[in-house]
Amino acid sequence: MLAAGAVAAVPDLSGLGPAGSPAAARAATPTPSPTSCDGYTANGYGRTQADYARVGLDADRVEAWEDGFRTAWTNADPHVFEWWYSDFTGDDGTVVSYVIRTRLHDGFEPDQTVADRKPGVSVIITDPDGTNHKVVKTYDWDDFSSSTERCDVRVGPFRFSGDLKTYHMRGTDGEIAVDLTLTSLVKPFRPGTGILFLGDTDKYLAWLAAVPSGRAEGTITVDGKKRAFTGKGYHDHNWGNISFPQYVDHWRWGRGSVGKYAVIGTAMHLREEFDAAFAPVLLVDDTETGERVLASYSTEAITAAESDPRPHPDPAYPKDYYAKVDWTYSDGDDHATLTMTDTDKLITAMQYVTDPTAAQQATLAKLGIDEIWYTRYDTDVVLDLDTSAARAGGTGKGTLENAQFGLSSSPPKG
């Protein structure tokens, strides 16, 4: 049985349409066709009144339904994807990532088919010594359910539920299990609407940081042995209706902690067809007071430079990757720098489209893409704040990822 406000993601769900009820209407992302004079933001996070009205969001608050099943009414479209993600850094150095998704490849591969419409789960537990333990599985739609009113998504024996304040991630597969509770220490965050529309189309990518930083506790089980877990955690939510290779050149994303400060840095670089636009985010929260110290997605205030090229540890990866990202913020008298540098602890690396279909081969050739890679590392973090809200500096730990759509398109050394 499904809870009130929940729906099962069966193939005919999209036939219900977004007009059936208020809850249904807000579950989807409204997509009127904009023009350049409509006041909409193109190739960047929405920030105008027209942008907020377009997607039915409040500029001053995040509501629980925003973390619900946002693509419920368009789920039958094989190009649509959605995932709920959380990662945890244990006090003992253990790292856990926990993801429930609606597509096999999370939008990383072009020309998805109906056969790729598979819900799934990914759980990765990385021991302090770097040893990885994984559960990566797909399921049938009969094994999936999700609410449109809040985050309450289930696939097989795994469940991800919460209300913007407290979340639970639970599930067991063989000798691996997680039973974790994440309690938010700060407010949710989205950059503007959190939705990036491409040009004057209805194609979009959306991101919500439901828990930018939280306290984590519970248990994890590896090789059948249960152990207590305490540490820090994070949860975000992504969804969209166009595959990343169609519009993204590459992105960098990292999060971490420096003393009482929780930090997030993102740098998304779009393809030339979309003005080679740069979509950055820099977020700094005080986890002791709950105050938001810095929250910017301004392309005028933020720069991001990548450097420190290193050989990738996977021999299949033919190019150097950039192991360091420096975010710099400057707005009047307020300044900040955030530096994230990969350590030798690789959390995950995945190569996509290793056996392309004829349609995928044609699309990749048209886009000039040779390979698609995603890499995430444990990282060292350095923060320097000099703003009216806080003056502080220090070092800490976090994770840093690199998603690259065409290895020859790496940025020049910073």
SULPESUL-V109810 format. One record per helix or strand of 3 or more residues. SS is the DSSP state (2 for helix, 1 for strand). FROM is the first residue (numbers start at 1). TO is the last residue. Records with the same first field share a line. If there is no record, write none. Layout:
SS=FROM-TO ; FROM-TO
This chain:
2=11-16 ; 22-27 ; 49-55 ; 64-67 ; 72-74 ; 114-116 ; 141-143 ; 244-246 ; 272-274 ; 358-367 ; 407-409
1=81-90 ; 95-101 ; 119-126 ; 132-139 ; 144-147 ; 151-155 ; 158-162 ; 166-173 ; 176-184 ; 195-197 ; 204-222 ; 225-240 ; 248-258 ; 261-270 ; 278-286 ; 292-296 ; 302-311 ; 320-331 ; 334-352 ; 372-386 ; 391-405
